[in-house]
Structures are given as structure tokens and as C-alpha cells.
Amino acid sequence: ACSPPQAPNGAQLPLRAAMPQRRLARSRGCCRSAGVVLAGPLVLLLALARCRRALFEEAAFAAAPGAGHSDAPLRQLAGGRRESLGLFLSSSAVLGAPEVGLAAETRGFQLRLPPGWNVLKQSRVPNLKDATARELLGGADVATKAEVLVVRVPLKTTPQDPQGLGGLAAIDFFSAEPRVTRPQIVDVLSKGYATRPATFQYALVGEPSEFLRNGTKFLRYDFESSRCDGSQVEGTRGRKQCVRPDSNEELPTVLRHHAILTTLAAEPTENQDVAEGLLLGPDGAEVLWVVDVSAPVDVWSNISARVDEVIFSSFGVGSDAELAASREALAPSR
């Protein structure tokens, strides 16, 4: 459940006074989609963890000799027809385009993957009638067991957070003059992962940071976690253990380092139906974008520079024109 951010002195932050005012979308066709249910954006990291095991297993299959798995069929489908598939692939760059028929200003995303990383899953950017958190990209590096996920999270009210306080906290933090502090928003956004039933260990590491790129604010924070695929019990000397439910055999729990990069983008709502409960601002529906890159802690130091220099430095959200302009700015001068 959503708990309001806490002020530094331990008192509750007056959210109604601190948060920006946002309209709620009211539509005749309320979107009641299946999948991850968010308490505002607070459980968005459940979405990040949802396909973790399946993602790596697919990566291992893709790299296996004779597996016959490649992105060639996807490239053939694309065939230069981005408008029909909704995305375009190059050898190391990924563009996530909106669904066919959406307004020209609908937001997409882009990022670049390091050499050796494979794109395993891709989805079109859905329209605003779909208010669920969606994994739009999944990729992996089999050699290091590293993974990357891109998740789009429309901010909305939920039964657990009927006033949308979690979403309003995120909107305030990404505004020009925020009242919500960096530690508070990290607590809000990471709480869902820390409290999910399968989480065995969890701890924030390092100091969160924020920066501006092309006028867009980004938040970066890191944590380490492991999951238990069995039962969590208290062992000898009070030590928590992960065991098989049928035999009490202890199961391994792999500690992974997660680096999270997130930003907020408004998506225009003109000429389209939107899901009920979306938080609407002056520029449209408020949507959180999350990039989660993770790897076992013992190899993280080997890939952290590539994560910063390739994946995070190339990630952006915007219209086609905005993304093209950012690519030109990042391109090496000739």
C-alpha cells in the first residue's frame, strides 16, 4: 500500500499542499486491464522483476549453439516499415515507437545497448487507453548475466491509492521547483520492490543522483537485492533462510545489483480516449519511464561503466523530432 513520503523531521509531508494539482481522467470505458496493479507508481518495480527469470532463460536459449533464435524475423518484418511494426532495430540501437494511428506527438523512447547485448523482447508503446505498467524492452548479456528492462508506467489512481498521492509525489519531484526530496521519492519508487513477497534481501546502495539532459530531469538510484523462490524461514541463530517447501533444503539466493534510471514525460491526450484515473496535467497524461539494468554483484564493477556510458547516456523519451534531435546531439562530429 502507498504510504505518503515522510518529511526529514519524521512528520508527514503535507501532500495536498506540496503536490501539484492534477485532473483525473474520466472515460466512458474504464481500462480494467490485467497484469501488474500499481499503488500509484509505488509497485512499479514489481513490473521490473516480473519477467526476470524468463528473460535470462530466453537469453541463454538465444545464445545456445543451434538454438535457431535470432532477431532476423523481426528485422524482416520491419523491413524499413517502421509504421507497420511500431519499432525499428539497428545493430545496437533501439527505438520504441507508438502504436499505429496515434497522434504524431505521442512519446516514444530510445536507447543504445553495449556490444554483445541482445534484444530479447520488444513491444510497441501503447496508447493511453492502456493504463497498466508495460515492459517495452527486455535485453540481456549472457556472458555476465546482466539484464536491461524498459518499463512505461502511466501515473493513475488505484484502489490502494485513490487520491493518487504516489503519482503526485513523482510529478512534484520532476517539476522545476520540487518540494518532495530525492530520498523521499526514492523511498516511494523503490518501496514496491523492497516489500514484494519474493524479495529475500534488499538494500539501497550509494547516493541517489539527478541530472538534466536536453531540459529533461532524470533520477538515478541503485540497490542490491535477491529473491527467494521457495519459503523464507528463520534458521539457526536467527539467520533467515530460503528453503524448498517440501524438503527444507536450502536454496541459493543470488544477490544482484540494480541501477535504476527514471524520468517523467507528459503525453498529449488530444483526439484520443484515455483510461479512467490517469493523472492529467497541462501538457497531457503524466507517464513515468524506468530503465532497470541489473547484474550479479560480483560482476557489476565490470559492466557499470558500459551501463553509464552506453545505456543510460543514450536513453531518452520524446516525440520523433525530439528523439532525432537528441541523437544528432550525441553523434560524434565528423
Salt bridges, closest charged atoms under 4 A:
GLU58 OE1 - LYS121 NZ 3.02
ASP71 OD2 - ARG75 NH2 2.96
GLU105 OE1 - ARG107 NH1 3.55
ASP130 OD2 - ARG134 NE 2.79
GLU135 OE2 - ARG50 NE 3.92
GLU147 OE1 - ARG52 NH1 2.70
GLU147 OE2 - ARG256 NH2 3.98
ASP187 OD2 - LYS191 NZ 3.36
GLU210 OE1 - ARG182 NE 2.83
GLU210 OE2 - LYS217 NZ 3.45
ASP222 OD1 - ARG220 NE 2.71
ASP222 OD2 - HIS257 NE2 2.74
GLU224 OE2 - HIS257 ND1 3.53
ASP229 OD2 - ARG53 NH2 2.10
ASP229 OD1 - ARG227 NE 2.78
ASP246 OD2 - ARG244 NH2 3.07
GLU250 OE2 - ARG239 NH1 3.50
GLU267 OE1 - ARG152 NH2 2.94
GLU276 OE2 - ARG26 NH1 3.63
GLU286 OE2 - ARG22 NE 2.94
ASP292 OD2 - ARG52 NH2 2.96
ASP292 OD1 - HIS258 ND1 3.07
ASP308 OD1 - ARG220 NH1 2.84
ASP320 OD1 - ARG82 NH2 3.27
